[in-house]
């Protein structure tokens, strides 16, 4: 949505008292004639017949002025930053991308599932979850030296979800193709430009779908969203291209038309070990790839996005399908230039006994996943899914460097102001 120039002349009755006194931040109502504009850079202008001041803003204390404020400063006034050009453009693009994601799945017959925000399961097994309790924190009931959650609201430990995947699998086994798109939470004490404590995830789950099918859907989704933004957010994308990153439009256009490279984790490691590049983090088979490794493969080796598959089982979650070699799982990461991993997914383990072994190997209690295990006992199917971090996708589309600038109200360590 572009700006509109208003022409107000001295004949207006409140010209001297109000129109001339207008400052940045004021709200006004204008009626008049929309006419072709003789000025450059605009097709039309509004020739005012009446200007009414709806709300005044004192320029002496109004934080936003006609200058370029730093993003760091704007984060301190999250209640006002949507009024800036940058964050207005982010909001519009975020909305358009949300619409595109829902449209993509709905057009393909996926069922939209609302998975719980409060959960008793740790999907990732990492333990970095926010606890939900009704206990008075000064008087927590104890049993055997530990909090007695049997006396808590839910009768057991409860947390904010890190993923809707496990619950989405329930509906995939019943409905076929489903997806969830909602907020997730992670209590990771990481104060970087890539981390949020509250973020949104897109998570499809498909029955009768193997890893190849999963990868194909992920590529189709990305290309669909990118094409939608290029077609429907042209003015905002020109803004990002001009003021944020001069390559964002070209990058999206290339990704829409490019094929994605497909290789195994082992092949990727072999390439990285032969590289003359000096990496901050050392590379070896079994390591968890860092952003610098992922970007090197995309940007320096293949010059295109790629899908990396078959990761070592030790660095991936318990629910991923074990390969015949017993060492790797049918996991996939979709990597793109500039950012690295943008989608992570897998074919899910559909064998009951193997899943029990994997849960135990990860030092988790199979009893905590009794219902998840029962899905493998009652009509199990090969099934797959992936997770797409929505904010990271918006970062990629807009070129903004900090993830805190693509979500309306960022939740990070030490920050819950707004």
N, C-alpha and C positions, 0 to 999 in steps of 0.2 A: 504494500500500500504506500503510494507516494505522497509527498507533501503537496499542499495546495497554497498558492500565493493569493492573498486577499488584498484587494485594492480598496482603501478607504480614504475618501477625500475630505477636505475641511468643511464640506457642506453638511456633514452629519451633525445632528444636534448635540451629541455628547463627545464630539471630536476632541475638543480641548480638555475637557474634564476627565474623560475616561480613556478614549482611544490612544491619545498620546501618552497616557500614563501606564499603558500595558507593558508588562515585563515578562520575561521567561517564567513559565509555570502557571500563568493565569489561564482560567477556563473561560471561553467565550462562545456565544451563539451568534451566528451570522446568517442573514438572509440577503439575497441579491441575485445577480444575473451571472450565470456561468457562461463565459465567452472565450473565444480563441485568444490566446496570449501572444503578444508581439515579442515577448522576451525569449531568450534562449533557454533550452533545457526543460521546457514545459509546454504542454499542448494547450492547456486552458488555465484561466484564472477566474477568481470570484470577485466580481465588482459589487461591493457591499452597498446595500440600501439601508441596512440596520445592523449595528453591532451592539450586543448586550453582554456585559461582563457578568458571568455566572459565579466565578470564584477568583478572588485576588490571591496573589502570592508575593510576599514581601521579598524583594531582591536582596535585602541585607542579610536574610537568614536562609533563603532558599538554596539548598546545596548544589543544584544543577544550574550551571550557567553556560553561556555560549562559548564553550571551550572544550577541548578534548580531555575528559577525565580518565584517569587510569582505571583499569578493571579492578585493581586491588581496592581502590577507593569506593568504586561502585558496589562492591560486595558488602561494604559496611552500611549501605543504604538500599538494601534489597527491596524496600517498599517503594522506592522512587526510580530505581534503575530501568524498569520497563518503559519509562518515558523517553529513554535515549534511543537514537536510531539503531544502535547495535542490538540492544536487547528487545526492541520491538521486532526487528528482523528475525532474531532467534526464536521469539515466541511464535511468529507466523510460520516459520519453517518447521518448528517442532510440531505445530498443529497439523500442517500438511503431511508431515512424515507419519504421524499417528494415524491419520486418515488413510494414507497409502497402505500401511501395514494391515489395518483391519480389512481394507478392500481386497488386498491380495489374498488373504486367507478366506474371506467370505466368498469371493468369486470361485475359489477352488473347493468349496463345500466343507471347510473346516468348521467345527463347532467351537465357539468362544466359551471358555470355562473360567469361572471365578474361583481361583484356588485360595485357601485360607492364608491370611496374614499372620495369625497366631497359630503356631504349630508345636507339636511335641517331637518332631523329627529334625535331625541335622542332615540335610541333603548332601552337603559336601564333606561331612565328617571332620571338619576343621575346628569346630568348637567356637568359632568367632561369631557368636550370636548374642543378640540383646535379650536379656531375661525379662519375661513378663510376669509380674507378681502383684498380688493385692496385699502382701505382707506389710506391716509396719516395719520399716527397715531398722528401726531401733529395737524392735522386739521380735526377731525372727525365731519361730519355734525350732527347737533342735531335737535331733534324734541320733544317737551314736556319734555326736560331735559334728553333725552336718545338718543343714537346713532340712526340715521335715516338710517336703512339698505335698505330702498327703493331706496336710491341713490348709493348703493354699486353694485358691479359687477353683482351679481346674483339677485338683486332686493329684497333681503331678507336675514335674517341671514343664514350663511352657516358654517359648521364645518367639521373637519376630522372625519370619521366614527369610531364608537366604535364597530360596528358589521355590517355584511352584511345580517343579518337574515331577516329583514323586506322586503328587496328587493328580497331576495331568495324566500320568501313565494309567491311573485307575480308569479314567474316562476314555483314554485311547483304546483300552481293551474292550470297552463297551460300545463306543461310538465310531471307532476307526481313526479319523483324523481330527485332532483338537488343537487348540492353542490357548495360551494364557498370556496376558499382557497387563502387568501390574507392578506395584512397588515391591521391592525387596530390600533387605537390610543386612549390613555386615558390620560387626563391631571390631573392625580391623583398625588398630591405632596407627594409621598411615596418613600423614599429612602431606600428600603429594598432589600434583596437578592431574593425576589419573584416578584418584580414589574419592569415593563418597560413602558415607554411612547409610544413606538412603538413595536408592536409584531404581530405575524402571527396567524390567526385563521382558523380552519377547521370547516365549518358549513354546514352540510347536512340538507335539508328540504324535507319531504316526504308527499304527499297527500295520503288520505285514510290510515293513519297510526296512531295508538293510542300509549299510553305511553309504553305499553309492547313491541310493535314492535320497538319503538324508542330505548328502553334499549337493546334489542337483537342486533340491528345494532351496537350500541356503543361497546358492548362486542366483536362482530365479528371484528370490525375495530381495536381495541386494539390488539387482539390476532394476527391478520394478520400482523400488523406492527412489533410487537415483534418477530414473527417467521421469518419475512423477514430479520430483522437486525441480528438475531442469525445465519441465513444461509448465508448471503451475506457480513457481516462485522465481520467475525470471528476474524481476526487479531486485528482490532481496539477494539473490545469488550474485547479481552484478555488484551490489554493495559489498558483500563479503570478498568478492574478487578484487575490488578496488582498495578496500581499507584493511582487510584482515590477511588474506593470502591470495596472491595473484594467480595461483594455479588451481584453485578449487573447481572452477567450472570445467577446465580442460581435463582435470583428473576424473571427474564424474563422467564426462562424455566418453573418455577412454574406457572406463570400467563397464559402461553400458554395452560397448561394442566388443570388448576383449573376451577371449576365452580365458578361463582360470587354469593355471598350471596345477598338476596333481602329482604329488610325490610322497614317499613315506618319510617318517621321522628319521629312520636310519639313513636314507639317501640325503636328507637335509643335513644331518650331522656330518656325513662324509664331505659334503661340499664346504661346510663351515670349517672343518679341520684343515682343509687344503687352502683356505682363504689367506691372503696376505694381510688382510685387515687386522688391526689390533683391537680386540674386543675388551671391554671393561670386565666382563664376566667370562671366565674360561669355559670352553666347550668340551664336553665328553659325552659318550653315549650313556644315557641315563639322567642327564641334567635337564632341568626344566628351562626351556628356551626363554630368553629375555627379549624385550622389545628390539634391542639392537641386532640380535640374531635374526629375528623375523623380518625386520626391515631390510637387512642386508640381502636376504634371499629374494625378497620382492623387488627391491630397488636396484641392486647391483648385479644380481645373477640373472633373474628371469625377466625383469622389467615389466612385471604384470602381477596381479594378485594370484595367490596360490592356495591350495588346500593341502595341508600336511596331515597324514594319517598314520595310524598304527604306532602309538606312543608306548613307552615302557609302562607296565602296569603300576609300578611303584609311585609314579608321579601323577597318576590319574585316579578318579573316584572309583569307589567300590562297585558301582552299578554298571560299569562299562563292560561290554562283551569281551571275554577273554579269547584271544586268537589261539590257533592250534599250536603255536610254538610255546605257549605257556609263559611267554615273557612280555608280550605286548597285548594291548587291547585295541578294539576297533573304535578308537577315538579320532576326532578330526578337529582341526583348528583352521578357520578361514582367515588368511592373512592378507592385509592390504597395505599398499605403500603409505608412508608417513606415520602410521599408527601401529602396525603389526596386527596382532590378533583382534578380530572384531566379532567373530562367532566361535563358540566352542560347543562341540556336541559329540555324540557317539551313537553306535548301536548299543542298545541296552542288553545286559545279561538276562537271557530268558530261561536259563537252566537253574532250577531251584537249588540243587546241591552245590553247584559252582558258586552261586551267589552267596550261599551261607559261608563257604570257604573264604570268599573275598571280603565279606563283612568282618569275619573273624581275623583275617590277616591285617585289616586296617584298625584292629583293636577296638572295634565297635561291638555292641551287644546285639546278636540276632533277635533277641526278644523285643528289642525296641522297634524292630522292623517287621514284626510278625505279619501285619497286613500286606506289606510290600512283598514279602516272601510268598504269601498265599496267592498272589497274582500269578506266580510261576507254577502253582499247583493246580489251578483251576483254569484250563484252557489258555495256556501261555502261547504267545506268538512272537516271531521275530519283530522287534519294534525299535524305533530310533527317534531321536529328537535333538534339538540344540537350543542354546541360549544366546540371545543377542542383546548385549548391553545397549539400551536405547541412547543413553547420554554419550557413550563412546561413538555411536553411529552419528549423532548430531555433531559431535566434534569433528569427525571426518568430513562431513558435508559442508560445514561452515568454515572450517580452518581455524577455529578458536583453539588456543593452546591449552587452556585450563578447563577441566571438566566442570568446575564450579560455575562457569559462565554459560552453560547450556541447560541448566535446570533452574526453575524459577526461584527456589529457596534451598540453597545447598546446605546439607547436613554433614558436618565434618568434625573431627575432634576439637572440642572446645567451642563449638559454634552451634547454637540452637536459638539464635536471637529472634528470628522472624517466623 
